[in-house]
Amino acid sequence: MTESERPTRRRSRSRRRRRARLRRALLGALVVGSLLLATGGWIGFRGWQARAHLLNAAGLARELSAQVVGGDTDRALRTLDALQEQSGAARAATGDPSWRLARRTPVAGDDLDAVRRIAIAIDELAREAFPTLLRTDLTRLVPTGGRLDLARLTAVSTELTGVNESVQRTRRDLGAVPTDRLVSQVRQALTDLRDEIDRLASLTTAADQGARLLPPLLGANGPRRYLLVSQNLAELRATGGMFGAYAMIEAENGAVKMGKQGSSASLGRFTPALKVPAETRAIWTDLPGIYPADVNLSPHFPTAATLYREMFRRSTGTTVDGVLAVDPVVLSYLLKATGPVLVPGGVPLASEKVVQTLLNDSYQRLNVRQQDEFFAASAASVFDAFFKKNVNPRVLLSAFDRAITERRILFWSARPEEQRTFGASRMAGTLPEQDTVPTVGVFLNDGSGAKLGYYLRPTANLTVGECRPDGRRELRLRVALRSTAPKSGLSESVLGLGLAGDPYTARTLVSIFSPAGGAVLEARLDGAETALGSGTERRRQVATASVDVGPGAERVLEVSVLTAKTGVGQAELWLTPTASPWTTQVHSAPSCDQ
């Protein structure tokens, strides 16, 4: 080989090596690409399977819920079998090695991970919580013959605690799933499931707490006495309505009876005023410590219950173990379980009409003395029916769940160890000093000295705004109050003191509570700047506007509110329960770190 041929041979070998490497690279790419396509197709196929199974499971879960509430145990057991089959298949479809590998990919990994967790959540509920709920004899949670069997209730308590722990664990697991980078369909599915589990968790928590707390509360360890107070939603207060009629509830060894009854007005006026927490006093002066009707100007129920208990003790010499507050809307829910109740005198109380009967019709046709007698007789009749009629326990639990969710049943125990058990639950009515999600309070107090609250139709819309450089977020709140009151024809009992000037105009003190650690920035009433009273309660800034609403009119209050430092894009509303439900909407936003 000549010298001139050697470079040519070297270049040829080099080209062959490069072509070989290129062929190997192309072959490798072809193999990898084929594997990726196969895996992607397999993931797509498994995803299609999982979607079908999850859709079936969701439908079956809704059917099961309706059957459990309706007491149709036989059908519920068959539905549970089908649900477990579908939820198990969904879990299997999202649990193979290829799915686990795909969950680590940067594009679709978050969505696949979320779908997997949804499948696990539904399957665990189907195998752990629902079977125990179906096995549990819920009749142990309701009284028969005027008595609650405390031994049977204690026996079911362990099962209910296990169910609640399972539901709460599932709730926590789903709550930890980030939603920022999810596609809209998966995000919506996750949000819907969280909402369903929140409702289920509320029910299981109430049942668990009830099974554990009812024995001591109902006198398992000695007699107890409580004040049952009715919140009159026609004359609004922050927790619902003015404390009107009261009744003594006496309990011993599970047997419950109603004792002394009366009206808050009979307790009198207290001078000097009872001691009121400094923050509450700074906003409402001494009023909560002077008048029983004003103890709940603040939304913090333990304050109201403590003051009312002390007023009752000073007026009657009787010390009670706690205070239970309800309103006529609660009675409408309970009457769905008991059926209509006849009040002495021939007046029927039915679920569909009881709110109108108690909050409007009675004031139109009865004088003050007759009103008190009628309210006392109504409470006694519903109480008697509740404890002595054969009541469907599932319907009853559903009624209690709805009432507690809407903050219409509030309870405070004078025994600190029992009160701590309720914690920050809705039933405790405690205004928390910390927020998990920024919460804005909208609380209403009547300023008319009248009973026009029955005619108010409230609306609240809350929108989460932009993230600020200091880590806070601005929230925009819109509250509308519309009055359906007529322009004439109402009785003096309804019109009351007429402090708004025109007796048919409802004056309402609207208190906006910022999220914990936040602030109220500004407010506009019907587009114009409006003066605000200000204060602070339990780490929340409070701003109060006086809003007069004439018959057939609507007023709109717009408020800018600031959160504490937060990255979340969600927010919640806490509202005064009213005779007509609020119309609400919360518009969330992406988290600040998205």
C-alpha positions in Angstrom: 0.0 0.0 0.0 1.4 3.3 -1.0 1.7 6.3 1.4 -1.0 8.1 -0.5 -3.5 5.2 -0.1 -3.2 5.0 3.7 -5.0 8.2 4.6 -7.8 7.2 2.2 -8.1 3.8 3.9 -8.2 5.5 7.4 -10.9 7.9 6.3 -12.9 5.0 4.9 -12.6 3.0 8.2 -13.6 6.1 10.1 -16.6 6.7 7.9 -17.7 3.0 8.4 -17.3 3.4 12.2 -19.4 6.6 12.1 -22.0 4.8 10.0 -22.0 1.9 12.4 -22.4 4.2 15.4 -25.2 6.0 13.6 -26.9 2.8 12.8 -26.7 1.7 16.4 -27.9 5.1 17.5 -30.8 5.0 15.1 -31.6 1.4 16.1 -31.5 2.4 19.8 -33.7 5.4 19.1 -36.1 3.2 17.2 -36.2 0.7 20.1 -36.6 3.4 22.7 -39.2 5.2 20.6 -41.1 1.9 20.1 -41.0 1.3 23.9 -42.2 4.8 24.6 -45.0 4.4 22.1 -46.0 1.0 23.5 -45.8 2.3 27.0 -47.8 5.4 26.1 -50.4 3.3 24.4 -50.5 1.0 27.3 -50.9 3.9 29.7 -53.6 5.3 27.5 -55.4 2.0 27.5 -55.1 1.6 31.3 -56.1 5.3 31.7 -59.2 4.6 29.6 -60.0 1.5 31.8 -59.4 3.5 35.0 -61.7 6.3 33.8 -64.5 3.9 33.0 -64.1 2.2 36.3 -63.9 5.5 38.3 -67.0 6.8 36.5 -68.9 3.7 37.4 -67.6 3.8 41.0 -68.7 7.4 41.3 -72.2 6.6 40.2 -72.4 3.6 42.5 -71.1 5.7 45.4 -74.0 8.2 44.9 -76.5 5.4 44.8 -75.0 3.8 47.9 -75.3 7.1 49.8 -78.9 7.5 48.9 -79.7 3.9 49.9 -77.9 4.3 53.2 -79.8 7.5 54.0 -83.0 5.9 52.9 -82.4 2.8 55.1 -82.6 0.4 52.1 -79.9 -2.0 53.5 -80.5 -4.9 51.1 -80.0 -2.8 48.0 -77.1 -1.0 49.7 -75.3 -4.3 50.2 -75.6 -5.2 46.5 -74.5 -1.7 45.5 -71.5 -2.0 47.8 -70.4 -5.2 46.1 -70.5 -3.6 42.7 -68.7 -0.5 44.0 -65.9 -2.6 45.5 -65.5 -4.4 42.1 -65.3 -1.1 40.2 -63.1 0.7 42.7 -60.7 -2.3 42.9 -60.5 -2.4 39.1 -59.7 1.3 39.0 -57.0 0.8 41.6 -55.5 -2.1 39.7 -55.6 -0.2 36.4 -53.5 2.6 37.9 -51.1 0.5 39.9 -49.1 -1.5 37.4 -45.3 -0.8 36.8 -45.8 1.2 33.6 -48.3 3.5 35.4 -45.8 4.0 38.3 -43.0 4.8 35.7 -45.3 7.3 33.9 -46.1 9.1 37.2 -42.5 10.2 37.3 -42.6 11.9 33.8 -42.6 15.7 33.8 -45.6 16.3 31.5 -48.4 13.9 32.5 -46.9 12.6 35.8 -48.9 14.9 38.1 -52.2 14.0 36.4 -51.5 10.3 36.5 -50.5 10.5 40.2 -53.7 12.4 41.0 -55.8 9.8 39.2 -54.0 7.0 41.1 -54.8 8.7 44.4 -58.4 9.2 43.5 -58.7 5.5 42.7 -57.1 4.6 46.0 -59.4 6.9 48.0 -62.6 5.5 46.5 -61.4 2.0 46.9 -60.4 2.5 50.6 -63.7 4.1 51.4 -65.5 1.2 49.6 -63.6 -1.4 51.6 -63.1 0.2 55.0 -65.7 2.9 55.7 -68.8 1.9 53.9 -69.0 -1.7 55.0 -68.8 -0.6 58.7 -71.4 2.0 58.2 -73.8 -0.6 56.7 -73.1 -3.0 59.6 -73.6 -0.3 62.3 -77.0 -0.3 63.9 -77.8 3.4 63.7 -81.0 2.9 65.7 -78.7 3.0 68.7 -78.1 6.7 68.0 -81.7 7.7 68.4 -84.0 7.6 71.5 -86.8 5.2 72.0 -89.5 5.7 74.5 -88.0 8.9 75.8 -84.6 7.3 76.6 -81.3 6.7 74.8 -79.8 3.3 75.5 -76.3 4.4 76.7 -74.9 0.9 76.8 -75.8 0.2 73.2 -74.5 3.6 72.2 -71.2 2.9 73.9 -71.0 -0.4 72.0 -71.4 1.3 68.6 -68.9 4.1 69.5 -65.8 2.0 68.7 -67.1 1.2 65.2 -67.9 4.8 64.4 -64.5 5.9 65.6 -62.9 3.5 63.2 -65.0 4.7 60.3 -64.3 8.3 61.1 -60.5 7.7 61.3 -60.6 6.0 57.9 -62.6 8.8 56.3 -60.4 11.5 57.9 -57.2 9.7 56.7 -58.6 9.6 53.1 -59.5 13.3 53.4 -56.0 14.2 54.5 -54.4 12.1 51.7 -56.5 13.8 49.0 -56.0 17.2 50.6 -52.2 16.7 50.1 -52.5 16.3 46.3 -51.3 19.5 44.6 -53.7 20.8 42.0 -51.6 23.6 40.4 -50.4 21.6 37.3 -53.4 19.3 36.8 -55.4 19.4 33.6 -58.9 20.8 34.1 -60.7 17.4 34.0 -58.5 15.8 36.6 -58.6 18.9 38.8 -62.4 19.0 38.7 -62.7 15.3 39.5 -60.3 15.8 42.5 -62.3 18.9 43.7 -65.6 17.1 43.4 -64.3 14.1 45.3 -62.8 16.4 48.0 -66.2 18.0 48.4 -68.0 14.7 48.7 -65.5 13.5 51.3 -65.7 16.7 53.2 -69.5 16.1 53.6 -68.9 12.5 54.5 -66.2 13.6 57.0 -68.6 16.1 58.6 -71.2 13.3 59.1 -68.8 10.7 60.5 -67.2 13.3 62.8 -70.6 14.2 64.2 -71.6 10.6 64.6 -68.3 9.7 66.2 -68.4 12.7 68.6 -72.0 12.0 69.4 -71.4 8.4 70.2 -68.5 9.3 72.5 -70.0 12.4 74.1 -73.7 11.6 74.4 -73.3 9.1 77.3 -71.8 11.7 79.7 -73.8 14.5 78.3 -77.0 12.5 78.9 -76.3 11.7 82.5 -74.3 8.4 82.4 -72.2 9.7 85.3 -74.9 11.7 87.1 -77.8 14.1 86.2 -77.2 17.0 83.8 -79.2 20.1 83.0 -78.9 22.2 79.9 -80.5 25.3 78.4 -82.1 24.8 75.0 -82.5 28.3 73.4 -84.2 29.1 70.2 -82.5 31.6 67.9 -85.2 33.9 66.5 -84.1 34.4 62.9 -86.6 37.2 62.4 -84.4 39.4 64.6 -80.9 38.7 63.5 -77.8 38.2 65.6 -74.3 37.1 64.5 -74.8 33.4 65.4 -78.3 33.3 63.8 -80.9 35.1 65.8 -81.8 36.7 69.1 -82.0 34.2 71.9 -85.8 34.1 72.4 -87.6 31.2 74.2 -85.6 28.9 76.4 -86.3 25.5 77.9 -84.6 23.5 80.6 -83.5 20.0 79.4 -82.9 17.5 82.2 -81.0 14.2 81.5 -80.1 11.2 83.7 -78.9 7.8 82.6 -80.1 8.4 79.0 -83.6 9.6 80.0 -84.4 13.1 78.9 -87.3 15.4 79.8 -88.2 19.0 79.4 -88.4 21.2 82.4 -88.9 24.9 83.1 -89.6 27.1 80.0 -89.6 30.8 79.5 -88.5 33.7 77.4 -85.2 35.6 77.5 -87.1 38.8 78.3 -88.1 37.3 81.6 -84.5 37.1 82.7 -84.4 40.9 83.0 -81.7 43.5 82.5 -78.3 43.3 84.2 -76.7 46.3 85.8 -73.9 46.5 86.4 -73.2 44.6 83.2 -71.7 41.1 83.3 -68.0 41.0 82.3 -67.6 41.0 78.5 -64.3 40.1 76.7 -62.4 43.3 76.1 -62.4 42.9 72.3 -66.1 42.3 72.2 -66.8 45.2 74.5 -64.7 47.5 72.2 -67.0 46.7 69.3 -70.4 46.3 71.0 -69.9 48.2 74.3 -71.5 46.5 77.3 -74.7 45.4 75.5 -73.9 41.7 75.5 -73.4 41.8 79.3 -76.7 43.8 79.9 -79.4 42.2 77.7 -80.0 38.5 77.2 -81.1 39.3 73.6 -77.6 40.8 72.8 -75.3 38.1 74.2 -74.6 36.9 70.6 -73.8 40.1 68.9 -70.4 38.4 68.5 -70.2 35.3 66.3 -68.1 33.5 68.9 -70.7 31.2 70.5 -68.8 30.3 73.7 -68.9 34.0 74.7 -72.7 34.1 74.1 -73.3 30.8 75.9 -71.2 31.8 78.9 -73.0 35.1 79.3 -76.4 33.6 78.9 -75.7 30.8 81.4 -74.6 33.3 84.0 -77.7 35.5 83.3 -79.9 32.5 83.8 -78.1 31.6 87.1 -78.5 35.1 88.5 -82.1 35.3 87.5 -83.3 31.8 88.6 -80.7 30.5 91.0 -80.1 27.5 88.7 -76.7 26.5 87.3 -76.8 24.5 84.0 -74.1 22.3 82.5 -74.3 23.8 79.0 -76.2 25.7 76.4 -77.7 24.3 73.2 -78.9 26.7 70.5 -81.2 25.8 67.6 -83.4 27.7 65.2 -86.7 27.1 63.4 -84.9 25.9 60.3 -83.5 23.1 62.4 -87.0 22.2 63.4 -88.0 22.0 59.7 -85.2 19.5 59.1 -86.2 17.4 62.2 -89.8 17.4 61.2 -88.9 15.6 58.0 -87.8 12.7 60.3 -90.7 12.9 62.8 -93.5 13.9 60.5 -95.9 16.8 61.3 -96.5 17.6 64.9 -99.7 19.0 66.4 -99.3 21.9 68.9 -101.9 22.2 71.7 -104.6 24.5 70.3 -104.8 22.6 67.0 -101.9 24.3 65.1 -99.9 21.8 63.0 -96.2 22.2 62.6 -95.0 20.7 59.3 -91.5 20.7 57.8 -92.5 22.9 54.8 -94.3 25.6 56.8 -92.7 25.6 60.3 -90.3 28.5 59.5 -93.1 30.7 58.2 -95.4 29.7 61.1 -92.9 30.5 63.8 -91.1 33.5 62.3 -94.0 35.3 60.6 -97.5 34.0 61.0 -97.3 33.9 64.8 -96.3 37.6 65.0 -99.2 38.6 62.8 -101.9 36.9 64.7 -100.7 36.6 68.4 -99.9 39.1 71.1 -96.7 39.0 73.0 -98.0 36.7 75.8 -99.6 34.4 73.3 -96.4 34.3 71.3 -94.3 33.1 74.3 -96.9 30.5 75.1 -97.0 29.3 71.5 -93.2 29.1 71.1 -93.0 27.1 74.4 -95.8 24.7 73.3 -94.1 24.3 69.9 -90.8 23.4 71.4 -92.3 20.9 73.8 -94.3 19.3 71.0 -91.3 18.8 68.7 -89.2 17.7 71.6 -91.8 15.1 72.6 -92.1 13.8 69.0 -88.3 13.6 68.6 -87.9 11.5 71.8 -91.0 9.4 71.6 -91.8 8.8 67.9 -90.2 6.0 65.9 -87.8 8.0 63.8 -85.8 6.8 60.8 -82.2 7.2 62.2 -80.6 7.8 58.8 -83.0 10.6 58.0 -82.4 12.0 61.4 -78.6 11.9 61.0 -78.9 13.5 57.6 -81.0 16.3 59.2 -78.4 16.8 62.0 -75.6 16.8 59.5 -77.2 19.5 57.4 -78.1 21.6 60.4 -74.5 21.4 61.8 -73.0 22.1 58.4 -75.1 25.3 58.2 -74.1 26.2 61.8 -77.7 26.0 63.0 -77.0 23.7 65.9 -74.5 25.1 68.4 -73.4 23.6 71.7 -71.2 24.8 74.6 -70.4 22.7 77.6 -69.5 24.3 80.9 -67.0 21.5 81.5 -63.7 22.4 79.8 -62.7 18.8 79.1 -65.9 18.2 77.1 -65.7 21.6 75.4 -62.2 20.8 74.2 -63.5 17.6 72.6 -65.6 19.7 70.2 -62.5 21.7 69.3 -63.1 24.0 66.3 -66.0 22.0 64.9 -68.9 23.9 63.4 -71.1 22.8 66.3 -68.9 24.5 68.8 -69.3 27.8 67.0 -65.8 28.8 67.9 -64.3 31.7 65.9 -60.8 30.3 65.3 -57.7 32.4 65.7 -55.9 30.5 62.9 -57.1 29.6 59.4 -56.3 26.6 57.3 -57.8 28.3 54.4 -58.4 32.1 54.5 -61.9 32.6 55.9 -64.0 35.8 55.6 -66.9 36.2 58.0 -70.1 38.0 57.1 -72.2 38.4 60.3 -75.6 40.2 60.5 -77.1 42.0 63.5 -80.5 43.6 63.4 -80.4 47.4 64.0 -84.1 48.1 63.5 -85.4 46.7 66.8 -87.8 44.8 64.6 -88.4 41.3 63.2 -87.8 42.1 59.5 -84.9 39.6 59.2 -87.5 37.0 58.0 -87.8 39.0 54.8 -84.1 39.4 54.0 -82.6 37.5 51.0 -78.8 37.6 51.4 -76.2 36.9 48.7 -72.4 36.8 49.1 -69.7 36.4 46.4 -66.0 36.2 47.3 -63.3 36.4 44.7 -59.6 35.6 45.3 -57.4 38.3 43.8 -53.8 38.7 42.9 -50.7 37.6 44.9 -48.9 40.6 46.5 -45.2 41.0 46.9 -45.5 40.8 50.7 -47.1 37.3 50.5 -50.7 38.4 51.1 -53.6 38.2 48.8 -56.5 40.6 48.3 -60.0 39.2 48.4 -63.0 41.0 46.9 -66.3 40.5 48.7 -69.7 41.4 47.4 -72.7 41.2 49.8 -76.2 42.0 48.6 -79.2 42.3 50.9 -82.7 42.2 49.3 -85.9 42.8 51.3 -89.1 41.0 50.3 -91.1 42.9 53.0 -94.4 44.4 52.0 -95.0 48.2 52.1 -97.9 47.8 54.5 -100.0 45.4 56.5 -97.4 44.1 59.0 -98.3 43.9 62.7 -96.7 46.0 65.5 -94.9 42.9 66.7 -93.0 42.6 63.4 -92.4 46.4 63.0 -91.1 46.7 66.6 -89.1 49.9 67.4 -88.6 51.0 63.7 -85.2 52.4 64.4 -84.5 52.9 60.7 -87.1 55.6 60.6 -89.4 54.0 58.1 -90.9 51.0 60.1 -90.8 48.8 57.0 -87.1 49.4 56.4 -84.8 46.8 57.7 -81.6 48.2 59.3 -78.9 45.6 59.4 -75.4 45.9 60.9 -73.2 44.0 58.5 -69.9 43.0 60.2 -67.1 41.8 57.9 -64.4 39.7 59.7 -61.1 39.5 57.9 -59.2 36.2 57.7 -57.0 35.5 60.7 -54.1 37.9 60.7 -55.6 39.9 57.8 -57.3 43.2 57.4 -60.3 45.0 56.0 -59.2 47.6 53.5 -62.2 49.6 52.2 -65.9 49.3 51.6 -68.4 50.8 49.2 -72.2 50.8 49.6 -74.0 50.9 46.2 -70.8 52.2 44.7 -70.1 55.0 47.1 -67.6 55.0 49.9 -69.2 54.2 53.3 -68.1 54.7 56.9 -67.1 51.6 58.8 -67.0 50.9 62.5 -63.8 48.9 63.3 -62.3 46.6 65.9 -60.5 43.4 66.4 -61.7 40.0 67.6 -59.6 36.8 67.9 -56.9 38.0 65.5 -59.4 39.2 62.9 -60.0 42.8 61.9 -63.7 43.6 62.1 -65.5 46.3 60.0 -69.2 47.1 60.5 -71.5 48.9 58.1 -75.0 50.0 58.8 -77.2 49.0 55.8 -80.9 50.1 55.5 -83.0 48.1 53.0 -86.5 49.3 52.2 -89.3 47.0 51.2 -88.6 45.5 47.7 -85.2 47.1 47.6 -81.6 45.8 47.4 -78.4 47.2 48.7 -74.9 46.1 47.7 -71.9 46.3 50.0 -68.5 45.7 48.3 -65.5 45.2 50.6 -61.7 44.6 49.9 -60.1 42.3 52.4 -56.5 41.3 52.9 -55.3 37.8 54.0 -52.3 37.0 56.1 -49.3 35.6 54.2 -50.6 32.7 52.2 -49.9 30.8 49.0 -53.2 29.1 48.6 -55.8 30.3 46.0 -58.8 29.1 47.9 -61.0 31.0 50.4 -64.1 30.3 52.5 -67.1 32.2 53.8 -68.6 32.0 57.3 -72.1 33.5 57.3 -74.9 34.2 59.8 -77.6 31.5 59.3 -80.8 33.2 58.1 -84.4 32.2 57.6 -83.8 32.0 53.8 -80.5 30.3 52.8 -77.7 32.6 51.5 -76.9 32.4 47.8 -73.1 32.2 47.7 -70.2 31.7 45.3 -66.5 31.6 45.9 -64.1 32.2 43.0 -60.7 30.6 43.7 -57.4 31.4 41.9 -54.1 29.6 41.2 -51.7 29.4 44.1 -49.0 32.0 44.4 -46.2 29.6 43.7 -47.7 28.3 40.5 
